[in-house]
Amino acid sequence: MAVVVLRGGESQDSLLKRFRKKVVKSGVLSTVRRKRWYVSKSEQRRMEKKKAIRRIKRRSFTREIE
């Protein structure tokens, strides 16, 4: 759980900014989004494969441009 303590003389905006950064860094939101629906193991493997293929294609495309 992300906990942020108010520093002396700190505005609410900067406190909120620090809290948001901490939440993003901890990965709470991404975990919640991922666990929103049940995904079977086979479907998860299929999705991971697709991501890997996309990543490889993207890498080779950027190397061709350079």
N, C-alpha and C positions, 0 to 999 in steps of 0.2 A: 504494500500500500504506500502511496506517495504522501509524504508528510512534509509540509513547509512551515517554518516558524517565522513569524514577522520580525524583521530586523528593526532596530531603532531608526526612526525617521524614514522608513521605507514606505513608498506609496502603494496603494492597493493594486494599481496597474502592474507595477514591477513584481509584486508578490504573485499575482495571477500568472504573469509571464513565466516566472520561475516554476510555479506549480505545473503549468502546461508542459514545460520542457521536461520536468521530472516524470510526468505521466507518460509522455512519448518515449522517453529513454527506458522506462521500466517495461514497456510493451504491453500494458494493461489493455488498451483499446484494441490493439491488433489481436490479442488473445480472445477478447470478447467477440470481435467480428468473426474470427475463425471458428469459434465454438457455437455460433448462433444456430447453425444447422448441423445435423449429424452427417458426416461424410465417411463412407465405408473405406476400409484399408485399400481396396483395389482402386477405388475412385481417387483416393489420395495419391497413390503411386502414379496413376495416369496423369493427374494434374502436375505432379512434380516433374514427370518426363516432359510434358509440354513446356513447362517453364524452362527446363534445361535446354531444350531445343531452341526456344526463342532466344535465350541468353547467348547460346553459341552463334546463332545466326546474326544477332546484333553485334557481337564481337568481331566476327569476320567482315561484316559490312563496314564497320568503322575503320578497320585495318585497310580495306580496299581504298577508302577515301584518302587516307594519309599517304 
